[in-house]
Amino acid sequence: ATEIETDSNSNIKGNINAQDTSLGGKLQGNVNSDKIKIKKTAEIEGVLNQKVLSIEEGASLKIKTETYE
């Protein structure tokens, strides 16, 4: 996808591939995106692969992250 945004009520089990990703709910899976924004309401478990990563204070994370150019 070009852009994906999840809200605080979302519950996703699976992988996300998008150019621009904004995460705000539960996610169990991997994210491959140029730009990832993690909101304070996010609970994420998985591998993040991105160019740019931003994380709001308060997010719950169990992640491995890799930055690429």
mmCIF file as Biopython writes it, N, C-alpha, C and O atoms, coordinates in Angstrom:
data_model
#
loop_
_atom_site.group_PDB
_atom_site.id
_atom_site.type_symbol
_atom_site.label_atom_id
_atom_site.label_alt_id
_atom_site.label_comp_id
_atom_site.label_asym_id
_atom_site.label_entity_id
_atom_site.label_seq_id
_atom_site.pdbx_PDB_ins_code
_atom_site.Cartn_x
_atom_site.Cartn_y
_atom_site.Cartn_z
_atom_site.occupancy
_atom_site.B_iso_or_equiv
_atom_site.auth_seq_id
_atom_site.auth_asym_id
_atom_site.pdbx_PDB_model_num
ATOM 1   N N  . ALA A ? 1  ? 0.840  -1.188  0.000  1.0 0.0 1  A 1 
ATOM 2   C CA . ALA A ? 1  ? 0.000  0.000   0.000  1.0 0.0 1  A 1 
ATOM 3   C C  . ALA A ? 1  ? 0.880  1.245   0.000  1.0 0.0 1  A 1 
ATOM 4   O O  . ALA A ? 1  ? 2.068  1.182   0.316  1.0 0.0 1  A 1 
ATOM 5   N N  . THR A ? 2  ? 0.287  2.357   -0.353 1.0 0.0 2  A 1 
ATOM 6   C CA . THR A ? 2  ? 1.000  3.622   -0.302 1.0 0.0 2  A 1 
ATOM 7   C C  . THR A ? 2  ? 1.040  4.141   1.126  1.0 0.0 2  A 1 
ATOM 8   O O  . THR A ? 2  ? 2.094  4.553   1.610  1.0 0.0 2  A 1 
ATOM 9   N N  . GLU A ? 3  ? -0.119 4.123   1.812  1.0 0.0 3  A 1 
ATOM 10  C CA . GLU A ? 3  ? -0.202 4.649   3.172  1.0 0.0 3  A 1 
ATOM 11  C C  . GLU A ? 3  ? -1.140 3.787   4.005  1.0 0.0 3  A 1 
ATOM 12  O O  . GLU A ? 3  ? -2.235 3.437   3.565  1.0 0.0 3  A 1 
ATOM 13  N N  . ILE A ? 4  ? -0.692 3.444   5.231  1.0 0.0 4  A 1 
ATOM 14  C CA . ILE A ? 4  ? -1.517 2.670   6.152  1.0 0.0 4  A 1 
ATOM 15  C C  . ILE A ? 4  ? -1.496 3.373   7.501  1.0 0.0 4  A 1 
ATOM 16  O O  . ILE A ? 4  ? -0.439 3.767   7.993  1.0 0.0 4  A 1 
ATOM 17  N N  . GLU A ? 5  ? -2.702 3.527   8.104  1.0 0.0 5  A 1 
ATOM 18  C CA . GLU A ? 5  ? -2.794 4.101   9.442  1.0 0.0 5  A 1 
ATOM 19  C C  . GLU A ? 5  ? -3.739 3.240   10.265 1.0 0.0 5  A 1 
ATOM 20  O O  . GLU A ? 5  ? -4.862 2.960   9.845  1.0 0.0 5  A 1 
ATOM 21  N N  . THR A ? 6  ? -3.274 2.819   11.447 1.0 0.0 6  A 1 
ATOM 22  C CA . THR A ? 6  ? -4.120 2.044   12.351 1.0 0.0 6  A 1 
ATOM 23  C C  . THR A ? 6  ? -4.434 2.896   13.569 1.0 0.0 6  A 1 
ATOM 24  O O  . THR A ? 6  ? -3.649 3.764   13.951 1.0 0.0 6  A 1 
ATOM 25  N N  . ASP A ? 7  ? -5.604 2.638   14.185 1.0 0.0 7  A 1 
ATOM 26  C CA . ASP A ? 7  ? -5.958 3.418   15.369 1.0 0.0 7  A 1 
ATOM 27  C C  . ASP A ? 7  ? -5.791 2.575   16.627 1.0 0.0 7  A 1 
ATOM 28  O O  . ASP A ? 7  ? -5.385 1.414   16.556 1.0 0.0 7  A 1 
ATOM 29  N N  . SER A ? 8  ? -6.102 3.160   17.769 1.0 0.0 8  A 1 
ATOM 30  C CA . SER A ? 8  ? -5.854 2.506   19.054 1.0 0.0 8  A 1 
ATOM 31  C C  . SER A ? 8  ? -6.697 1.250   19.252 1.0 0.0 8  A 1 
ATOM 32  O O  . SER A ? 8  ? -6.352 0.424   20.098 1.0 0.0 8  A 1 
ATOM 33  N N  . ASN A ? 9  ? -7.786 1.075   18.507 1.0 0.0 9  A 1 
ATOM 34  C CA . ASN A ? 9  ? -8.652 -0.104  18.640 1.0 0.0 9  A 1 
ATOM 35  C C  . ASN A ? 9  ? -8.274 -1.245  17.700 1.0 0.0 9  A 1 
ATOM 36  O O  . ASN A ? 9  ? -8.890 -2.309  17.751 1.0 0.0 9  A 1 
ATOM 37  N N  . SER A ? 10 ? -7.281 -1.044  16.849 1.0 0.0 10 A 1 
ATOM 38  C CA . SER A ? 10 ? -6.936 -2.078  15.863 1.0 0.0 10 A 1 
ATOM 39  C C  . SER A ? 10 ? -6.194 -3.243  16.518 1.0 0.0 10 A 1 
ATOM 40  O O  . SER A ? 10 ? -5.503 -3.073  17.523 1.0 0.0 10 A 1 
ATOM 41  N N  . ASN A ? 11 ? -6.351 -4.432  15.926 1.0 0.0 11 A 1 
ATOM 42  C CA . ASN A ? 11 ? -5.668 -5.636  16.395 1.0 0.0 11 A 1 
ATOM 43  C C  . ASN A ? 11 ? -5.280 -6.432  15.151 1.0 0.0 11 A 1 
ATOM 44  O O  . ASN A ? 11 ? -6.105 -7.140  14.573 1.0 0.0 11 A 1 
ATOM 45  N N  . ILE A ? 12 ? -4.020 -6.310  14.746 1.0 0.0 12 A 1 
ATOM 46  C CA . ILE A ? 12 ? -3.559 -6.902  13.488 1.0 0.0 12 A 1 
ATOM 47  C C  . ILE A ? 12 ? -2.555 -8.018  13.758 1.0 0.0 12 A 1 
ATOM 48  O O  . ILE A ? 12 ? -1.609 -7.845  14.525 1.0 0.0 12 A 1 
ATOM 49  N N  . LYS A ? 13 ? -2.775 -9.159  13.119 1.0 0.0 13 A 1 
ATOM 50  C CA . LYS A ? 13 ? -1.805 -10.257 13.129 1.0 0.0 13 A 1 
ATOM 51  C C  . LYS A ? 13 ? -1.421 -10.491 11.676 1.0 0.0 13 A 1 
ATOM 52  O O  . LYS A ? 13 ? -2.189 -11.060 10.899 1.0 0.0 13 A 1 
ATOM 53  N N  . GLY A ? 14 ? -0.224 -10.044 11.322 1.0 0.0 14 A 1 
ATOM 54  C CA . GLY A ? 14 ? 0.230  -10.180 9.947  1.0 0.0 14 A 1 
ATOM 55  C C  . GLY A ? 14 ? 1.265  -9.125  9.637  1.0 0.0 14 A 1 
ATOM 56  O O  . GLY A ? 14 ? 1.611  -8.312  10.494 1.0 0.0 14 A 1 
ATOM 57  N N  . ASN A ? 15 ? 1.754  -9.137  8.427  1.0 0.0 15 A 1 
ATOM 58  C CA . ASN A ? 15 ? 2.805  -8.221  8.009  1.0 0.0 15 A 1 
ATOM 59  C C  . ASN A ? 15 ? 2.227  -7.034  7.245  1.0 0.0 15 A 1 
ATOM 60  O O  . ASN A ? 15 ? 1.189  -7.140  6.591  1.0 0.0 15 A 1 
ATOM 61  N N  . ILE A ? 16 ? 2.924  -5.898  7.343  1.0 0.0 16 A 1 
ATOM 62  C CA . ILE A ? 16 ? 2.518  -4.680  6.655  1.0 0.0 16 A 1 
ATOM 63  C C  . ILE A ? 16 ? 3.643  -4.240  5.728  1.0 0.0 16 A 1 
ATOM 64  O O  . ILE A ? 16 ? 4.801  -4.159  6.137  1.0 0.0 16 A 1 
ATOM 65  N N  . ASN A ? 17 ? 3.294  -3.956  4.478  1.0 0.0 17 A 1 
ATOM 66  C CA . ASN A ? 17 ? 4.221  -3.390  3.495  1.0 0.0 17 A 1 
ATOM 67  C C  . ASN A ? 17 ? 3.587  -2.124  2.944  1.0 0.0 17 A 1 
ATOM 68  O O  . ASN A ? 17 ? 2.548  -2.183  2.287  1.0 0.0 17 A 1 
ATOM 69  N N  . ALA A ? 18 ? 4.214  -0.963  3.211  1.0 0.0 18 A 1 
ATOM 70  C CA . ALA A ? 18 ? 3.664  0.310   2.751  1.0 0.0 18 A 1 
ATOM 71  C C  . ALA A ? 18 ? 4.780  1.339   2.675  1.0 0.0 18 A 1 
ATOM 72  O O  . ALA A ? 18 ? 5.843  1.163   3.271  1.0 0.0 18 A 1 
ATOM 73  N N  . GLN A ? 19 ? 4.530  2.420   1.935  1.0 0.0 19 A 1 
ATOM 74  C CA . GLN A ? 19 ? 5.517  3.493   1.874  1.0 0.0 19 A 1 
ATOM 75  C C  . GLN A ? 19 ? 5.508  4.322   3.154  1.0 0.0 19 A 1 
ATOM 76  O O  . GLN A ? 19 ? 6.563  4.732   3.640  1.0 0.0 19 A 1 
ATOM 77  N N  . ASP A ? 20 ? 4.309  4.570   3.704  1.0 0.0 20 A 1 
ATOM 78  C CA . ASP A ? 20 ? 4.150  5.410   4.891  1.0 0.0 20 A 1 
ATOM 79  C C  . ASP A ? 20 ? 3.209  4.693   5.855  1.0 0.0 20 A 1 
ATOM 80  O O  . ASP A ? 20 ? 2.064  4.408   5.506  1.0 0.0 20 A 1 
ATOM 81  N N  . THR A ? 21 ? 3.689  4.397   7.075  1.0 0.0 21 A 1 
ATOM 82  C CA . THR A ? 21 ? 2.913  3.619   8.026  1.0 0.0 21 A 1 
ATOM 83  C C  . THR A ? 21 ? 2.818  4.355   9.353  1.0 0.0 21 A 1 
ATOM 84  O O  . THR A ? 21 ? 3.819  4.840   9.879  1.0 0.0 21 A 1 
ATOM 85  N N  . SER A ? 22 ? 1.602  4.433   9.891  1.0 0.0 22 A 1 
ATOM 86  C CA . SER A ? 22 ? 1.363  5.043   11.199 1.0 0.0 22 A 1 
ATOM 87  C C  . SER A ? 22 ? 0.602  4.022   12.038 1.0 0.0 22 A 1 
ATOM 88  O O  . SER A ? 22 ? -0.508 3.624   11.684 1.0 0.0 22 A 1 
ATOM 89  N N  . LEU A ? 23 ? 1.202  3.600   13.152 1.0 0.0 23 A 1 
ATOM 90  C CA . LEU A ? 23 ? 0.649  2.499   13.944 1.0 0.0 23 A 1 
ATOM 91  C C  . LEU A ? 23 ? 0.168  2.986   15.298 1.0 0.0 23 A 1 
ATOM 92  O O  . LEU A ? 23 ? 0.890  3.689   16.005 1.0 0.0 23 A 1 
ATOM 93  N N  . GLY A ? 24 ? -1.072 2.605   15.665 1.0 0.0 24 A 1 
ATOM 94  C CA . GLY A ? 24 ? -1.619 3.062   16.926 1.0 0.0 24 A 1 
ATOM 95  C C  . GLY A ? 24 ? -2.311 1.995   17.742 1.0 0.0 24 A 1 
ATOM 96  O O  . GLY A ? 24 ? -2.826 2.309   18.816 1.0 0.0 24 A 1 
ATOM 97  N N  . GLY A ? 25 ? -2.352 0.771   17.304 1.0 0.0 25 A 1 
ATOM 98  C CA . GLY A ? 25 ? -3.019 -0.295  18.043 1.0 0.0 25 A 1 
ATOM 99  C C  . GLY A ? 25 ? -2.098 -1.493  18.211 1.0 0.0 25 A 1 
ATOM 100 O O  . GLY A ? 25 ? -0.875 -1.352  18.185 1.0 0.0 25 A 1 
ATOM 101 N N  . LYS A ? 26 ? -2.687 -2.674  18.382 1.0 0.0 26 A 1 
ATOM 102 C CA . LYS A ? 26 ? -1.902 -3.897  18.551 1.0 0.0 26 A 1 
ATOM 103 C C  . LYS A ? 26 ? -1.483 -4.437  17.188 1.0 0.0 26 A 1 
ATOM 104 O O  . LYS A ? 26 ? -2.279 -4.493  16.250 1.0 0.0 26 A 1 
ATOM 105 N N  . LEU A ? 27 ? -0.229 -4.828  17.104 1.0 0.0 27 A 1 
ATOM 106 C CA . LEU A ? 27 ? 0.296  -5.445  15.879 1.0 0.0 27 A 1 
ATOM 107 C C  . LEU A ? 27 ? 1.258  -6.554  16.252 1.0 0.0 27 A 1 
ATOM 108 O O  . LEU A ? 27 ? 2.224  -6.334  16.984 1.0 0.0 27 A 1 
ATOM 109 N N  . GLN A ? 28 ? 0.984  -7.768  15.737 1.0 0.0 28 A 1 
ATOM 110 C CA . GLN A ? 28 ? 1.925  -8.879  15.831 1.0 0.0 28 A 1 
ATOM 111 C C  . GLN A ? 28 ? 2.313  -9.212  14.404 1.0 0.0 28 A 1 
ATOM 112 O O  . GLN A ? 28 ? 1.552  -9.841  13.668 1.0 0.0 28 A 1 
ATOM 113 N N  . GLY A ? 29 ? 3.511  -8.778  14.021 1.0 0.0 29 A 1 
ATOM 114 C CA . GLY A ? 29 ? 3.967  -9.017  12.661 1.0 0.0 29 A 1 
ATOM 115 C C  . GLY A ? 29 ? 5.085  -8.066  12.313 1.0 0.0 29 A 1 
ATOM 116 O O  . GLY A ? 29 ? 5.532  -7.274  13.143 1.0 0.0 29 A 1 
ATOM 117 N N  . ASN A ? 30 ? 5.525  -8.151  11.092 1.0 0.0 30 A 1 
ATOM 118 C CA . ASN A ? 30 ? 6.649  -7.344  10.619 1.0 0.0 30 A 1 
ATOM 119 C C  . ASN A ? 30 ? 6.151  -6.180  9.769  1.0 0.0 30 A 1 
ATOM 120 O O  . ASN A ? 30 ? 5.122  -6.273  9.100  1.0 0.0 30 A 1 
ATOM 121 N N  . VAL A ? 31 ? 6.909  -5.075  9.811  1.0 0.0 31 A 1 
ATOM 122 C CA . VAL A ? 31 ? 6.560  -3.895  9.026  1.0 0.0 31 A 1 
ATOM 123 C C  . VAL A ? 31 ? 7.738  -3.540  8.141  1.0 0.0 31 A 1 
ATOM 124 O O  . VAL A ? 31 ? 8.864  -3.409  8.620  1.0 0.0 31 A 1 
ATOM 125 N N  . ASN A ? 32 ? 7.482  -3.385  6.851  1.0 0.0 32 A 1 
ATOM 126 C CA . ASN A ? 32 ? 8.483  -2.951  5.884  1.0 0.0 32 A 1 
ATOM 127 C C  . ASN A ? 32 ? 7.949  -1.672  5.254  1.0 0.0 32 A 1 
ATOM 128 O O  . ASN A ? 32 ? 6.998  -1.709  4.473  1.0 0.0 32 A 1 
ATOM 129 N N  . SER A ? 33 ? 8.572  -0.520  5.601  1.0 0.0 33 A 1 
ATOM 130 C CA . SER A ? 33 ? 8.034  0.763   5.181  1.0 0.0 33 A 1 
ATOM 131 C C  . SER A ? 33 ? 9.149  1.799   5.118  1.0 0.0 33 A 1 
ATOM 132 O O  . SER A ? 33 ? 10.105 1.736   5.891  1.0 0.0 33 A 1 
ATOM 133 N N  . ASP A ? 34 ? 9.026  2.760   4.191  1.0 0.0 34 A 1 
ATOM 134 C CA . ASP A ? 34 ? 10.005 3.844   4.137  1.0 0.0 34 A 1 
ATOM 135 C C  . ASP A ? 34 ? 9.952  4.682   5.412  1.0 0.0 34 A 1 
ATOM 136 O O  . ASP A ? 34 ? 10.988 5.069   5.953  1.0 0.0 34 A 1 
ATOM 137 N N  . LYS A ? 35 ? 8.737  4.960   5.887  1.0 0.0 35 A 1 
ATOM 138 C CA . LYS A ? 35 ? 8.565  5.820   7.059  1.0 0.0 35 A 1 
ATOM 139 C C  . LYS A ? 35 ? 7.579  5.159   8.020  1.0 0.0 35 A 1 
ATOM 140 O O  . LYS A ? 35 ? 6.445  4.857   7.648  1.0 0.0 35 A 1 
ATOM 141 N N  . ILE A ? 36 ? 8.023  4.936   9.268  1.0 0.0 36 A 1 
ATOM 142 C CA . ILE A ? 36 ? 7.156  4.342   10.278 1.0 0.0 36 A 1 
ATOM 143 C C  . ILE A ? 36 ? 7.011  5.326   11.437 1.0 0.0 36 A 1 
ATOM 144 O O  . ILE A ? 36 ? 7.997  5.817   11.986 1.0 0.0 36 A 1 
ATOM 145 N N  . LYS A ? 37 ? 5.752  5.600   11.794 1.0 0.0 37 A 1 
ATOM 146 C CA . LYS A ? 37 ? 5.456  6.415   12.979 1.0 0.0 37 A 1 
ATOM 147 C C  . LYS A ? 37 ? 4.709  5.527   13.953 1.0 0.0 37 A 1 
ATOM 148 O O  . LYS A ? 37 ? 3.678  4.949   13.609 1.0 0.0 37 A 1 
ATOM 149 N N  . ILE A ? 38 ? 5.226  5.416   15.172 1.0 0.0 38 A 1 
ATOM 150 C CA . ILE A ? 38 ? 4.593  4.610   16.203 1.0 0.0 38 A 1 
ATOM 151 C C  . ILE A ? 38 ? 3.959  5.556   17.217 1.0 0.0 38 A 1 
ATOM 152 O O  . ILE A ? 38 ? 4.649  6.347   17.860 1.0 0.0 38 A 1 
ATOM 153 N N  . LYS A ? 39 ? 2.640  5.467   17.351 1.0 0.0 39 A 1 
ATOM 154 C CA . LYS A ? 39 ? 1.909  6.321   18.275 1.0 0.0 39 A 1 
ATOM 155 C C  . LYS A ? 39 ? 2.007  5.776   19.699 1.0 0.0 39 A 1 
ATOM 156 O O  . LYS A ? 39 ? 2.351  4.611   19.899 1.0 0.0 39 A 1 
ATOM 157 N N  . LYS A ? 40 ? 1.706  6.617   20.683 1.0 0.0 40 A 1 
ATOM 158 C CA . LYS A ? 40 ? 1.819  6.220   22.091 1.0 0.0 40 A 1 
ATOM 159 C C  . LYS A ? 40 ? 0.849  5.100   22.451 1.0 0.0 40 A 1 
ATOM 160 O O  . LYS A ? 40 ? 1.068  4.407   23.444 1.0 0.0 40 A 1 
ATOM 161 N N  . THR A ? 41 ? -0.211 4.902   21.679 1.0 0.0 41 A 1 
ATOM 162 C CA . THR A ? 41 ? -1.197 3.850   21.953 1.0 0.0 41 A 1 
ATOM 163 C C  . THR A ? 41 ? -0.812 2.496   21.355 1.0 0.0 41 A 1 
ATOM 164 O O  . THR A ? 41 ? -1.554 1.525   21.505 1.0 0.0 41 A 1 
ATOM 165 N N  . ALA A ? 42 ? 0.331  2.419   20.683 1.0 0.0 42 A 1 
ATOM 166 C CA . ALA A ? 42 ? 0.729  1.193   19.977 1.0 0.0 42 A 1 
ATOM 167 C C  . ALA A ? 42 ? 1.285  0.132   20.919 1.0 0.0 42 A 1 
ATOM 168 O O  . ALA A ? 42 ? 1.953  0.431   21.908 1.0 0.0 42 A 1 
ATOM 169 N N  . GLU A ? 43 ? 0.981  -1.126  20.574 1.0 0.0 43 A 1 
ATOM 170 C CA . GLU A ? 43 ? 1.584  -2.305  21.203 1.0 0.0 43 A 1 
ATOM 171 C C  . GLU A ? 43 ? 2.075  -3.175  20.048 1.0 0.0 43 A 1 
ATOM 172 O O  . GLU A ? 43 ? 1.279  -3.819  19.365 1.0 0.0 43 A 1 
ATOM 173 N N  . ILE A ? 44 ? 3.391  -3.188  19.837 1.0 0.0 44 A 1 
ATOM 174 C CA . ILE A ? 44 ? 3.940  -3.831  18.641 1.0 0.0 44 A 1 
ATOM 175 C C  . ILE A ? 44 ? 4.935  -4.918  19.021 1.0 0.0 44 A 1 
ATOM 176 O O  . ILE A ? 44 ? 5.782  -4.736  19.895 1.0 0.0 44 A 1 
ATOM 177 N N  . GLU A ? 45 ? 4.807  -6.056  18.337 1.0 0.0 45 A 1 
ATOM 178 C CA . GLU A ? 45 ? 5.744  -7.168  18.497 1.0 0.0 45 A 1 
ATOM 179 C C  . GLU A ? 45 ? 6.123  -7.643  17.108 1.0 0.0 45 A 1 
ATOM 180 O O  . GLU A ? 45 ? 5.278  -8.146  16.368 1.0 0.0 45 A 1 
ATOM 181 N N  . GLY A ? 46 ? 7.414  -7.484  16.745 1.0 0.0 46 A 1 
ATOM 182 C CA . GLY A ? 46 ? 7.858  -7.920  15.431 1.0 0.0 46 A 1 
ATOM 183 C C  . GLY A ? 46 ? 9.119  -7.214  14.990 1.0 0.0 46 A 1 
ATOM 184 O O  . GLY A ? 46 ? 9.825  -6.614  15.800 1.0 0.0 46 A 1 
ATOM 185 N N  . VAL A ? 47 ? 9.401  -7.290  13.694 1.0 0.0 47 A 1 
ATOM 186 C CA . VAL A ? 47 ? 10.592 -6.698  13.106 1.0 0.0 47 A 1 
ATOM 187 C C  . VAL A ? 47 ? 10.172 -5.496  12.261 1.0 0.0 47 A 1 
ATOM 188 O O  . VAL A ? 47 ? 9.277  -5.601  11.423 1.0 0.0 47 A 1 
ATOM 189 N N  . LEU A ? 48 ? 10.827 -4.351  12.487 1.0 0.0 48 A 1 
ATOM 190 C CA . LEU A ? 48 ? 10.569 -3.150  11.710 1.0 0.0 48 A 1 
ATOM 191 C C  . LEU A ? 48 ? 11.746 -2.901  10.784 1.0 0.0 48 A 1 
ATOM 192 O O  . LEU A ? 48 ? 12.899 -2.937  11.213 1.0 0.0 48 A 1 
ATOM 193 N N  . ASN A ? 49 ? 11.459 -2.651  9.523  1.0 0.0 49 A 1 
ATOM 194 C CA . ASN A ? 49 ? 12.477 -2.393  8.508  1.0 0.0 49 A 1 
ATOM 195 C C  . ASN A ? 49 ? 12.088 -1.086  7.838  1.0 0.0 49 A 1 
ATOM 196 O O  . ASN A ? 49 ? 11.061 -1.029  7.162  1.0 0.0 49 A 1 
ATOM 197 N N  . GLN A ? 50 ? 12.896 -0.018  8.008  1.0 0.0 50 A 1 
ATOM 198 C CA . GLN A ? 50 ? 12.480 1.304   7.564  1.0 0.0 50 A 1 
ATOM 199 C C  . GLN A ? 50 ? 13.655 2.205   7.248  1.0 0.0 50 A 1 
ATOM 200 O O  . GLN A ? 50 ? 14.803 1.906   7.576  1.0 0.0 50 A 1 
ATOM 201 N N  . LYS A ? 51 ? 13.332 3.342   6.585  1.0 0.0 51 A 1 
ATOM 202 C CA . LYS A ? 51 ? 14.300 4.422   6.390  1.0 0.0 51 A 1 
ATOM 203 C C  . LYS A ? 51 ? 14.235 5.393   7.559  1.0 0.0 51 A 1 
ATOM 204 O O  . LYS A ? 51 ? 15.269 5.808   8.084  1.0 0.0 51 A 1 
ATOM 205 N N  . VAL A ? 52 ? 13.009 5.762   7.972  1.0 0.0 52 A 1 
ATOM 206 C CA . VAL A ? 52 ? 12.794 6.734   9.046  1.0 0.0 52 A 1 
ATOM 207 C C  . VAL A ? 52 ? 11.841 6.129   10.073 1.0 0.0 52 A 1 
ATOM 208 O O  . VAL A ? 52 ? 10.797 5.583   9.715  1.0 0.0 52 A 1 
ATOM 209 N N  . LEU A ? 53 ? 12.210 6.230   11.362 1.0 0.0 53 A 1 
ATOM 210 C CA . LEU A ? 53 ? 11.390 5.692   12.442 1.0 0.0 53 A 1 
ATOM 211 C C  . LEU A ? 53 ? 11.183 6.759   13.501 1.0 0.0 53 A 1 
ATOM 212 O O  . LEU A ? 53 ? 12.142 7.373   13.969 1.0 0.0 53 A 1 
ATOM 213 N N  . SER A ? 54 ? 9.913  6.984   13.884 1.0 0.0 54 A 1 
ATOM 214 C CA . SER A ? 54 ? 9.628  7.880   15.004 1.0 0.0 54 A 1 
ATOM 215 C C  . SER A ? 54 ? 8.717  7.145   15.987 1.0 0.0 54 A 1 
ATOM 216 O O  . SER A ? 54 ? 7.797  6.430   15.589 1.0 0.0 54 A 1 
ATOM 217 N N  . ILE A ? 55 ? 8.993  7.337   17.283 1.0 0.0 55 A 1 
ATOM 218 C CA . ILE A ? 55 ? 8.251  6.639   18.333 1.0 0.0 55 A 1 
ATOM 219 C C  . ILE A ? 55 ? 7.811  7.655   19.381 1.0 0.0 55 A 1 
ATOM 220 O O  . ILE A ? 55 ? 8.631  8.385   19.937 1.0 0.0 55 A 1 
ATOM 221 N N  . GLU A ? 56 ? 6.495  7.692   19.645 1.0 0.0 56 A 1 
ATOM 222 C CA . GLU A ? 56 ? 5.981  8.556   20.693 1.0 0.0 56 A 1 
ATOM 223 C C  . GLU A ? 56 ? 6.198  7.884   22.054 1.0 0.0 56 A 1 
ATOM 224 O O  . GLU A ? 56 ? 6.136  6.660   22.170 1.0 0.0 56 A 1 
ATOM 225 N N  . GLU A ? 57 ? 6.448  8.687   23.059 1.0 0.0 57 A 1 
ATOM 226 C CA . GLU A ? 57 ? 6.636  8.181   24.412 1.0 0.0 57 A 1 
ATOM 227 C C  . GLU A ? 57 ? 5.368  7.482   24.881 1.0 0.0 57 A 1 
ATOM 228 O O  . GLU A ? 57 ? 4.266  8.007   24.720 1.0 0.0 57 A 1 
ATOM 229 N N  . GLY A ? 58 ? 5.528  6.289   25.464 1.0 0.0 58 A 1 
ATOM 230 C CA . GLY A ? 58 ? 4.403  5.535   25.986 1.0 0.0 58 A 1 
ATOM 231 C C  . GLY A ? 58 ? 4.067  4.288   25.194 1.0 0.0 58 A 1 
ATOM 232 O O  . GLY A ? 58 ? 3.283  3.462   25.662 1.0 0.0 58 A 1 
ATOM 233 N N  . ALA A ? 59 ? 4.636  4.126   24.007 1.0 0.0 59 A 1 
ATOM 234 C CA . ALA A ? 59 ? 4.368  2.941   23.187 1.0 0.0 59 A 1 
ATOM 235 C C  . ALA A ? 59 ? 4.979  1.704   23.838 1.0 0.0 59 A 1 
ATOM 236 O O  . ALA A ? 59 ? 6.032  1.789   24.470 1.0 0.0 59 A 1 
ATOM 237 N N  . SER A ? 60 ? 4.320  0.555   23.686 1.0 0.0 60 A 1 
ATOM 238 C CA . SER A ? 60 ? 4.802  -0.718  24.218 1.0 0.0 60 A 1 
ATOM 239 C C  . SER A ? 60 ? 5.388  -1.527  23.059 1.0 0.0 60 A 1 
ATOM 240 O O  . SER A ? 60 ? 4.677  -1.903  22.127 1.0 0.0 60 A 1 
ATOM 241 N N  . LEU A ? 61 ? 6.696  -1.787  23.132 1.0 0.0 61 A 1 
ATOM 242 C CA . LEU A ? 61 ? 7.377  -2.402  21.991 1.0 0.0 61 A 1 
ATOM 243 C C  . LEU A ? 61 ? 8.192  -3.632  22.389 1.0 0.0 61 A 1 
ATOM 244 O O  . LEU A ? 61 ? 8.887  -3.633  23.405 1.0 0.0 61 A 1 
ATOM 245 N N  . LYS A ? 62 ? 8.091  -4.673  21.570 1.0 0.0 62 A 1 
ATOM 246 C CA . LYS A ? 62 ? 8.966  -5.842  21.608 1.0 0.0 62 A 1 
ATOM 247 C C  . LYS A ? 62 ? 9.420  -6.018  20.168 1.0 0.0 62 A 1 
ATOM 248 O O  . LYS A ? 62 ? 8.861  -6.828  19.427 1.0 0.0 62 A 1 
ATOM 249 N N  . ILE A ? 63 ? 10.443 -5.252  19.771 1.0 0.0 63 A 1 
ATOM 250 C CA . ILE A ? 63 ? 10.791 -5.180  18.351 1.0 0.0 63 A 1 
ATOM 251 C C  . ILE A ? 63 ? 12.288 -5.345  18.116 1.0 0.0 63 A 1 
ATOM 252 O O  . ILE A ? 63 ? 13.117 -5.178  19.010 1.0 0.0 63 A 1 
ATOM 253 N N  . LYS A ? 64 ? 12.584 -5.680  16.873 1.0 0.0 64 A 1 
ATOM 254 C CA . LYS A ? 64 ? 13.923 -5.574  16.311 1.0 0.0 64 A 1 
ATOM 255 C C  . LYS A ? 64 ? 13.755 -4.614  15.150 1.0 0.0 64 A 1 
ATOM 256 O O  . LYS A ? 64 ? 12.805 -4.731  14.376 1.0 0.0 64 A 1 
ATOM 257 N N  . THR A ? 65 ? 14.676 -3.659  15.023 1.0 0.0 65 A 1 
ATOM 258 C CA . THR A ? 65 ? 14.535 -2.683  13.949 1.0 0.0 65 A 1 
ATOM 259 C C  . THR A ? 65 ? 15.803 -2.611  13.116 1.0 0.0 65 A 1 
ATOM 260 O O  . THR A ? 65 ? 16.916 -2.702  13.635 1.0 0.0 65 A 1 
ATOM 261 N N  . GLU A ? 66 ? 15.612 -2.445  11.812 1.0 0.0 66 A 1 
ATOM 262 C CA . GLU A ? 66 ? 16.730 -2.295  10.874 1.0 0.0 66 A 1 
ATOM 263 C C  . GLU A ? 66 ? 16.446 -1.103  9.982  1.0 0.0 66 A 1 
ATOM 264 O O  . GLU A ? 66 ? 15.376 -1.008  9.380  1.0 0.0 66 A 1 
ATOM 265 N N  . THR A ? 67 ? 17.405 -0.196  9.898  1.0 0.0 67 A 1 
ATOM 266 C CA . THR A ? 67 ? 17.258 0.979   9.052  1.0 0.0 67 A 1 
ATOM 267 C C  . THR A ? 67 ? 18.016 0.772   7.753  1.0 0.0 67 A 1 
ATOM 268 O O  . THR A ? 67 ? 19.155 0.304   7.767  1.0 0.0 67 A 1 
ATOM 269 N N  . TYR A ? 68 ? 17.404 1.113   6.644  1.0 0.0 68 A 1 
ATOM 270 C CA . TYR A ? 68 ? 18.062 1.020   5.345  1.0 0.0 68 A 1 
ATOM 271 C C  . TYR A ? 68 ? 18.066 2.393   4.692  1.0 0.0 68 A 1 
ATOM 272 O O  . TYR A ? 68 ? 17.337 3.291   5.112  1.0 0.0 68 A 1 
ATOM 273 N N  . GLU A ? 69 ? 18.884 2.551   3.670  1.0 0.0 69 A 1 
ATOM 274 C CA . GLU A ? 69 ? 18.981 3.846   2.975  1.0 0.0 69 A 1 
ATOM 275 C C  . GLU A ? 69 ? 18.153 3.885   1.723  1.0 0.0 69 A 1 
ATOM 276 O O  . GLU A ? 69 ? 18.130 4.903   1.030  1.0 0.0 69 A 1 
#
